[in-house]
Amino acid sequence: MDVVDAVHRVVALQAQEPASPYVALWNRLAQFDAAELDRAFAEQAVLKAQLMRLTLHAVDARDYPDFYQAMRISLRAARLNDRRFTRTGLSSADADALMPEVLEFGSRPRTNAEAEAWLDERLGVTAKPGVWWALRQYGPFWHHPTGGAWSFGARPSYVAAGREVEARDPATSMQWLARRYLEGFGPATVQDLAQFSTIYRPPARVALAALGEELVKLEGPNGAQLFDLRGALLPDEDTPAPPRLMAMWDSLLLAYVDRSRVIPPDYRKLVMRSNGDVLPAILVDGYVAGVWRPSPAGIEIAAFQKLARKDWTELEAEARAMVAFLAGRDPDVYRRYAHWWRTLPSREVRVVGV
């Protein structure tokens, strides 16, 4: 399928690191062409915006209005109660009053410097950066492509969505998010939906209940109640799960309260670091088995467990393909997270892919 359909299929790809949506799709699509995702971003068919879990995601543009409206209350509360905003001396009411003018100003792409200078003039004082930080994070803004290896460089540019985005019914939008979440990650619990989105459990429960006959209920481990869409496809339990080199913060690792669905409990703190970083993991038979990073000689794989010869052979093939994929973009992707490797225990480390 093409990249827009693929992004739609997987609901949302975390995009906190610009490379991650590209690496995520490389793992999921046969013969993925990164230029197609460049084009989708440039044409605004895929948007990068602050959404679920209060962080950046790449989503199908058709989903953005409802995803934003479903997340709006959570985004607003988190940003306007953050000390980066509260220490500016402005109130939540002040921020809301500014928003219509800010959206008009943002009708074309604006850099942080441009927006902060405009706010200085508008407020008649030197506005602290926290004002624009809060407005762009809880308002309906998406990132405008600025070029570079992964479409978005170190100096972001923002553009406002149309005002009609804010006019959507929040309850209907929350139901849309719940339905779309199950399309990508079901069967799942109410708690999983809340975890994926960072929305309180009561609204998540109401949204699922509103889907009514669209849903089926299943029993999960320890009697947990799981929900899925009626007629949704489920793979056979013996479907192969080939080794993969996942992106940082890959959505698969963050979509469930029960991390053990994908991450063995002993490995959770190794992959999900104390400051919130989620390292690029390797999957073996569908479970995290270690981490990977680029090396001058290929891809360095640090396995947390002893792997079979067959697993290493398949990982080496993946690593060769990853080296070729990164070569034309950024061979040393995720370089600024390399410090974590000094503290990682591992059963075996190999540099492969050359």
C-alpha positions in Angstrom: 0.0 0.0 0.0 1.1 3.6 -0.3 2.4 5.5 2.6 -0.7 7.5 3.4 -2.8 4.3 3.6 0.0 2.8 5.7 0.0 5.7 8.1 -3.8 5.4 8.3 -3.6 1.6 8.9 -1.2 2.1 11.9 -3.2 5.1 13.2 -0.3 7.2 14.4 3.5 7.1 14.2 5.4 8.8 17.0 7.5 11.6 15.4 9.3 13.0 18.3 12.5 12.2 16.4 12.1 13.2 12.7 13.6 9.9 11.5 11.2 7.7 13.5 8.1 7.7 11.1 10.5 6.8 8.3 12.1 3.9 10.2 8.6 2.8 11.4 7.3 2.6 7.9 10.5 0.9 6.7 9.7 -1.9 9.2 6.1 -2.2 8.1 6.0 -1.7 4.3 7.6 -3.9 1.6 9.8 -1.7 -0.7 9.2 1.5 1.3 10.4 4.5 -0.5 11.2 7.4 1.9 10.6 9.9 -0.9 6.9 9.0 -0.7 6.7 10.1 2.9 8.6 13.3 2.0 5.9 13.9 -0.6 3.1 13.1 1.8 4.4 15.6 4.3 5.0 18.2 1.6 1.4 17.8 0.2 -0.1 17.7 3.7 -1.6 14.3 3.2 0.3 13.2 6.3 0.6 15.8 9.2 3.1 16.0 12.1 1.4 17.5 15.1 1.2 17.5 18.9 -1.4 14.8 19.6 -1.6 11.6 21.6 0.5 11.2 24.7 1.0 15.0 24.4 3.8 14.5 21.9 4.5 14.6 18.2 2.8 12.1 15.9 2.6 11.6 12.1 -1.1 11.0 11.2 -3.3 10.8 8.1 -4.5 14.3 7.5 -8.1 13.0 7.3 -7.7 11.9 11.0 -6.2 15.1 12.3 -9.3 17.2 13.0 -10.9 14.5 15.1 -7.7 13.4 16.8 -7.0 17.0 17.7 -10.5 17.7 19.0 -10.3 14.5 21.1 -7.0 15.5 22.6 -7.7 19.3 22.9 -8.8 19.3 26.6 -5.8 17.1 27.6 -3.3 19.3 25.6 -4.7 22.5 27.0 -4.6 21.4 30.6 -1.1 20.0 30.3 0.4 23.1 28.6 -1.4 25.9 30.5 -0.6 24.3 33.9 3.0 23.8 33.0 5.4 26.1 34.7 6.9 27.1 31.4 3.6 28.9 30.8 2.5 29.8 34.3 5.7 31.7 35.1 5.0 34.1 32.2 2.3 35.8 34.3 -0.4 35.2 31.8 -3.6 33.3 32.7 -5.4 30.5 30.9 -8.0 33.0 29.9 -5.3 35.2 28.4 -4.0 32.4 26.3 -7.5 31.4 25.1 -8.2 35.1 24.2 -5.0 35.2 22.2 -5.7 32.0 20.3 -7.9 33.4 17.5 -5.3 36.0 16.5 -2.5 33.5 16.8 -4.3 31.1 14.4 -4.8 33.9 11.9 -1.1 34.8 12.2 -0.3 31.2 11.7 -2.3 30.8 8.5 1.1 30.6 6.8 4.2 28.8 8.2 5.9 30.6 11.0 9.2 29.9 12.8 9.6 30.2 16.6 11.5 33.5 16.2 8.8 35.0 14.0 6.0 34.0 16.4 7.8 35.3 19.5 8.6 38.6 17.8 4.9 38.9 16.8 3.8 38.2 20.4 6.3 40.8 21.6 4.6 43.4 19.4 1.1 42.2 20.2 1.5 42.2 24.0 3.6 45.3 24.1 6.3 43.6 26.2 9.0 41.1 25.6 7.0 37.9 25.7 8.6 35.0 27.4 9.1 32.0 25.1 6.6 30.0 27.3 3.7 31.9 25.8 4.3 30.7 22.2 5.4 27.3 23.5 2.0 26.8 25.2 -0.1 28.3 22.3 1.5 26.2 19.6 1.4 23.0 21.7 -2.3 23.1 22.7 -3.6 25.0 19.6 -4.4 23.3 16.3 -0.9 23.7 14.7 1.1 21.2 12.7 4.7 21.2 11.7 5.5 22.6 8.2 8.3 20.6 6.4 11.6 22.5 6.5 13.7 20.0 4.5 16.6 17.9 5.7 17.1 14.2 5.8 13.7 13.5 7.3 11.6 16.5 6.1 11.9 18.3 9.4 15.0 20.0 10.6 16.2 21.3 13.9 14.5 24.7 13.5 10.7 23.9 13.2 8.1 25.9 11.4 4.4 25.8 12.3 1.2 26.4 10.4 -2.3 26.6 11.9 -5.2 24.4 10.9 -8.4 25.9 9.7 -10.8 27.2 12.4 -13.3 24.5 11.5 -11.1 22.0 13.4 -12.0 23.6 16.7 -15.7 23.4 15.9 -15.9 19.6 15.9 -17.9 17.9 18.6 -15.5 16.6 21.3 -17.6 13.5 22.1 -17.9 12.5 18.4 -14.2 13.0 18.0 -13.4 10.9 21.0 -15.4 8.1 19.5 -13.5 8.5 16.3 -10.2 8.2 18.1 -11.4 5.1 20.0 -12.5 3.4 16.8 -9.3 4.2 15.1 -7.2 3.0 18.0 -8.9 -0.4 17.9 -8.4 -0.6 14.1 -4.7 -0.3 14.7 -4.2 -1.9 18.1 -7.2 -4.0 19.1 -8.0 -6.2 21.0 -7.4 -3.8 23.8 -8.7 -2.5 27.1 -10.2 0.8 28.2 -6.9 1.4 30.1 -5.0 0.7 26.9 -6.9 3.4 25.0 -6.4 5.8 27.9 -2.6 5.0 27.9 -2.3 5.4 24.1 -4.0 8.8 24.1 -3.3 10.2 27.6 -7.0 10.8 28.1 -8.6 10.0 31.4 -10.3 6.6 31.7 -13.9 7.8 32.2 -14.0 9.6 28.8 -12.3 6.6 27.2 -14.8 4.3 28.7 -17.7 6.5 27.5 -16.3 6.6 24.0 -16.0 2.8 23.7 -19.5 2.3 25.1 -20.9 4.7 22.5 -19.6 2.5 19.7 -22.1 -0.1 20.8 -22.7 -2.8 18.3 -19.6 -1.9 16.4 -17.6 -3.7 19.1 -17.1 -7.2 20.3 -15.9 -8.1 23.8 -13.2 -10.7 24.4 -11.6 -12.1 27.5 -7.9 -11.4 27.8 -5.2 -12.8 30.3 -6.4 -12.9 33.9 -10.0 -12.2 32.8 -9.3 -8.7 31.5 -12.0 -7.4 29.2 -10.8 -6.6 25.7 -12.6 -4.7 23.0 -12.2 -5.0 19.3 -14.1 -3.9 16.2 -16.6 -6.4 14.9 -15.2 -8.3 12.0 -11.6 -7.0 12.5 -8.9 -9.3 11.2 -6.8 -11.2 13.7 -3.7 -13.1 12.6 -3.5 -16.8 13.4 -1.6 -17.4 16.6 1.2 -19.2 14.7 1.8 -16.3 12.2 5.5 -15.7 12.0 6.9 -12.5 13.5 10.2 -11.9 11.8 13.0 -9.9 13.5 12.8 -6.2 13.2 14.8 -3.1 14.0 12.2 -0.7 15.4 12.2 3.1 15.5 12.7 5.1 18.7 9.4 5.5 20.5 7.7 3.1 18.2 4.0 3.1 18.7 3.9 -0.6 19.1 5.9 -0.3 22.4 3.7 2.5 23.8 0.1 1.5 22.8 -0.7 -0.7 25.9 -0.8 -0.4 29.6 0.5 -4.0 29.8 3.9 -3.5 28.3 4.6 -7.2 28.6 2.5 -7.7 25.5 5.6 -6.7 23.6 8.4 -6.0 26.2 9.4 -8.8 28.6 9.2 -7.3 32.2 13.0 -7.7 32.8 13.7 -5.5 29.8 11.2 -2.7 30.2 13.5 -0.3 32.1 16.4 -1.1 29.7 14.4 0.1 26.7 12.1 2.7 28.4 14.5 5.0 30.1 13.8 7.0 33.2 13.6 10.3 31.3 11.0 9.0 28.9 13.4 8.0 26.0 12.3 4.7 24.3 15.3 3.2 22.6 15.3 1.7 19.1 14.6 -2.0 20.0 15.0 -5.2 18.2 12.1 -7.6 18.0 12.6 -11.4 17.9 9.4 -13.5 17.6 7.4 -10.3 18.2 9.0 -9.4 21.6 11.8 -7.0 22.5 15.1 -8.8 22.8 17.6 -6.0 22.7 18.4 -2.6 21.2 20.3 -1.4 18.1 22.2 1.7 17.0 24.2 2.7 13.9 28.0 2.1 14.0 30.7 3.1 11.6 30.9 -0.6 10.6 27.2 -1.2 10.3 24.5 -1.7 12.9 25.4 -2.6 16.5 22.9 -5.0 18.1 23.0 -5.5 21.8 20.9 -8.6 22.7 19.6 -8.9 26.2 19.3 -12.7 25.8 21.0 -15.5 23.9 19.7 -15.6 20.4 19.5 -18.6 18.1 21.7 -18.7 15.0 18.6 -18.3 12.8 17.6 -15.1 14.7 21.1 -13.6 14.1 21.0 -14.5 10.5 17.7 -12.7 10.0 18.8 -9.8 12.1 21.9 -9.4 9.9 19.8 -9.3 6.8 17.6 -6.6 8.4 20.7 -4.7 9.4 22.1 -4.8 5.9 18.8 -3.4 4.6 18.8 -0.7 7.3 22.4 0.4 6.5 21.3 0.8 2.8 18.1 2.6 3.8 20.0 5.1 6.1 22.9 5.6 3.7 21.0 8.2 1.6 19.5 10.0 4.5 21.4 9.9 7.8 23.7 6.9 8.5 24.2 8.0 12.1 20.5 8.3 13.0 19.7 8.7 16.8 23.3 9.6 17.5 22.4 11.9 20.4 21.0 9.0 22.4 24.2 6.9 22.3 25.0 7.7 25.9 22.4 5.1 27.1 24.5 2.2 25.7 27.2 2.7 28.4 24.8 1.5 31.1 23.0 -1.4 29.2 23.7 -5.0 30.2 23.8 -7.4 27.3 24.4 -11.1 26.7 25.9 -10.6 23.3 26.9 -7.6 21.1 27.5 -7.8 17.4 28.1 -5.3 14.7 26.4 -6.6 11.6 25.1 -5.3 8.3 28.2 -4.6 6.3 
